[in-house]
């Protein structure tokens, strides 16, 4: 199974009352949706780490080195990686 493109779409929500940031991530492989995560704690680009963990656990990243970032793996093996994130104002929009 050859993967040509991985698309990651993250959503982040900042919980003002507690000062925490949460995210969800949707993953597409070659244009087909394969996963939508539950809400996870994490700010910045943590949604990419969440996507990497899911892809690794489900066998989509053969030959990835321990600790290798997803962008570097994709660059090394010739996979196009598309990565977007949006900020949402409500928890239910995650």
N, C-alpha and C positions, 0 to 999 in steps of 0.2 A: 504494500500500500504506500504509494508515493504522495506526499503532501506538497502542494505547490503554494498554498496561501493559508495563513492563519490570521483571522481578524478577531481582535479583542475590543469590546466596548464596555467601558466601566462607567459606573455612576457612583458619585460620592455625596454623602449627606452629613452635614455638621450638626450635631446635637448641641444646641446652644446652652441648655440648662446644665449639662454635665461636662461640656467641653470635649466631647468625643467625636471622632469621625468614623463613619461606617461606609462600606461600599458593597456593590454587587458587580458581577461581571458576566457578560454573555460572550460565548466563544463560537465562532464559525470556522469550519475547515472547508476549504475550497468552495466557499459560498453556501455551505449547508450548516444550519444551526446544530450544534452538538451539546451545548450545556448552558444553563443559566444558574448561577450560584445563589445560595441563600445570602442573607445579610451577614457581612463579616466586619470585624473591627479592623481599622487600618486607614491611614491617610497617605497623601502623596501618591506614589505609583504602586502602592501595595496591591491594588487590583490586578496588576500584571503578575505579581508574585502568586496571588491566588490562582490566576489562570495557569501559570506555569506548573504549580503543584497539581492541579487537576489534570492537565495534559500529560504530565509525567506519570501520575498514578494510573491513568487510563491507556498508557502505551503509545501515545502520539509522538513521543520524543526519543526515538531510539538513538543510542550513542551519545546522549547529552552527558557532559562531564559534571561531576559533583560541584555544585555551587555556580555553574555556568549560567549567566543571565540568558533569558529567553531570546533577547535581541541578538546576542552574540551567536547562540546556537543556530538561529534562523539564518543569519548572515553566513555562517560557516558551511551549512548544508544546502544553501540556495533556496530557502523558503522565504516568500514575501510575507512580512509581518506588518499588519495594519493595526494601529493602536489609537483609540480615541477615548476620551473621558469627558463626562459632563457633570456639573454640580447641580444637585436638585435641592429644592428648598423644603421638601416635606419627606418624612420617613416613608410614607406610603408610595412615593414616587421611585423608590429604589427598585 
